[in-house]
Amino acid sequence: MEEDRSAESIPLLQAEVRQLHQAIASHMVVDQAIGVVIVLGRLAPEQGWDVLKEVSQHTNTKLRAVAEQVVESMHGKELPASTRGALDTALARTRP
C-alpha cells in the first residue's frame, strides 16, 4: 500500500519541481531587469522594482514579460514602443 501512495505522489512531486524551476527562472529574469532599470535610471533597488511594476500595469503586460523585454533590450533587441514609452515615463517620474 505504501508503494502505491509513493507511486501516486511521483507525478505530483514532478509537477511541483517543474513549477519551482519556472519560478526560479522567472525570478532571475525579474532581478536582472531590476538591475538594468536601476542602472538606466540611476535608481535605488526598490525604485527599480516600482518602475517595472508601473510599466507592467501601464502596458497591461505581465511583469515577467516586461522583465524579459528589458533584459533582451540589453542584448540588442528593440523594446516594443509601448514598453519603451511606459519605461521612459516611469523613469522620468521616479528619478530624483
Helices and strands as residue ranges (DSSP letters): H 2-41, H 45-59, H 63-73, H 81-94
